[in-house]
Amino acid sequence: GRRHHHKTPLPGARGRALVPAARPQLRIHSAPAPARGEGPRNRPGTDQMGGGSGGRGKGMPRAMAPVEEVDVAAVRYKPAELQAPHLTGFPLRAFVWLLESPLLGPLVTSILKKQNNMTQMLQHTVIPERPMFYPEYPPQEPERGVVTLGDDRDPVDRVEEALSCLAPYDPSGRFTSADEKNPFLYWKIRDFAYAYRSGITTPSAVAELVIAGVEEWNNKKPPMPMLIFFKADDLRKQADASTKRFEKGSPISVLDGIFFAVKDDIDCLPYPSKSATTFFDEIRPVEKDAVAVSRLRKCGVIFIGKANMHELGLGVTGNNPNYGTVRNPHSVDRYTGGSSSGPAALVSSGLCSGAIGTDGGGSVRIPSSLCGIVGLKTTFGRTDMTGVVCDAGTVEVASPLTSSVEDSVLLYSALAGSRPMDKLTLRPSLLCVPNLVSSENSKILQSVKVGKYTEWFHDVSDIEISNTCEDALSLLRNTFGCQIEEIILPELLEMRTAHLVTIGSEGFCQLNAHYQEGRRTEMTLDTRGSLALIGSFTSADYVASQRLRRRMMYYHMEAFRKVDVIATPTTGITAPRIPPSAL
């Protein structure tokens, strides 16, 4: 649903991009949906919080109505009014000192939480629902027009099955003399596979271009530190092994010889995993590849190194004083978004076809949107998180970033596969991909209902963002026959707060022992400020957030009775400029 073009170098061109700043993207949310039908009748008299006065009187806390009784049709949208300081340089340092002060810190965090209605929401409101400590999904109806890949199959077999679901590959127009005049055209995974098999180029030849591209970006003014760890000799070794397989006529899969990057919180030998800190490898050594990495390596993927990120994933800009801030390849005076800043920039610049990132609150989707590529947050538990630093909670996933939806299908088919514990607790639906070559699917989009919460859809910083996404919806409706249905999602402010407390508390629990033992001073000011606020949340706040989670799941499941997917702008802003004082 994007209106700009992606360009990246062909083999023979350095890794750089000469394109305008990325335009807004349309985000599609989908979830396991029960059978369509009328939901329960709801009682009127509710507000954005989903409950009326609840019999409130003097000395009585506010009480939310049971979620089943909320009259969703009566809910009125309220834009978020966040209250937070925007600080850099010395003011930021002074503010962090206040937050970490044993005497003043609790006062400052209390003021911040009250200004943003967190205290009332979590501590002065009766929430009648039981906590949902782990995501719970109702049984899902079998999907139409898909091919089941098999969760336990070898990733090579799954990739080949997914490949057979794509339209036949046509190299015409991809390898002509005209392309020499357009050296920034993206090569997709199947373009590289065709080029290797037809002798147009080799993985070793492409590796030399990647090495030159990395060096060029690092030597730019200002520099572009997309990779934290990079070893040219290791890259050449992997590429040489792949080249020899092609010479023998025995490539492993369509992913053999394809170059990928790995976010620095995912284990990938021979590199450490620091999560873009200066010390995390000292407390957590890497002994083997993460499961996600090993699955791709089994398919013949070549890993170019560990990609930069927002320290510990605690931010959405990509700013990192430890290794340098990654800049947006489309406009180097702007942020990439985060926390998977390096993976998004590497794919957007054309240095690799894809990357593995992690996402618990937008860390794949935000930078993918701001850098003009495709980011997918998989359903929680769909990918095995073993060997990932942030495997400590109930929201994080390892997910693909690619330059095209087609490549996302192939990468996802290799990455996916739940670990045994998640199969027991989450009961995931069958792993599948769309069968794009089936004649029965030629008009399947005409049966797809797209949900749109109009007021939320247009709650953006610039009307051009929502207008661009409206154009995408119009294309889906007018060209492909999709039906656009109006929906309402209550309690979005509560959802954001519950998410912040959940992801923050789960991550802080993993870090707390090291934080208390003095590692705090080795973190960036940005991270320290975030952890000081997160550390002020109580166990009661966390449980209240899980009660809210159950309400959110209910509202979304009710929406999915009416529609198949929900569409929103991915971000409410375009890529922000980097303040010089923030570097």
Buried (B, 14 or more C-beta within 10 A) or exposed (E): BBEBEBBBBBBEBBBBBEBEBBBBBBBBBEBBBBEEEEBEEBEEBBBBBBBBEBEEEEEEEBBBBBBBBBBBEBBEBEEEEEEEEEBBEEEBEEBBBBBBEEEEBEEBBEEBBEEBBBBBBBEEBBBBBEBBEBBEBBEBEEBEBBBBBBBEBBBBEBBBBBBEBBEEBEEEEBBEEEBEEEBBBBBBBBBBBBBBBEEBBBBBBBBBBBBBBBBBBBEEEEBBBBBBBBEBEBBBEBBBBBBEBBEEEEBBBBBBBBBBBBBBBBBBBEBBBBBBBBBBBEEBEBEEBBBBBBBBBBBBBBBBBBBBBBBBBBBBBBBBBBBBBBBBBBBBEBBBBBBBBBBBBBBBBBBBBBBBBBBBBBBBBBBBBBBBBBBBBBBBBBBBBBBBBBBBBBBBBBBBBBBBEBBBBBBBBBBBBBBEEBBEEBBBBEBBBBBBEBEEBEEBBEEBBBBBBBEBBBBBEEEEBBEBBBBBBEBBBEEEEBBBBEBBBBBBBBBBBBBBBBBBBBBBEBBBEBBEEEBBEBBBBBBBBBBBBBBBBEEEBBBBBBBBBBBBBBBBBBBBBBBBBBBBBBBBBBBBEBEEEBE
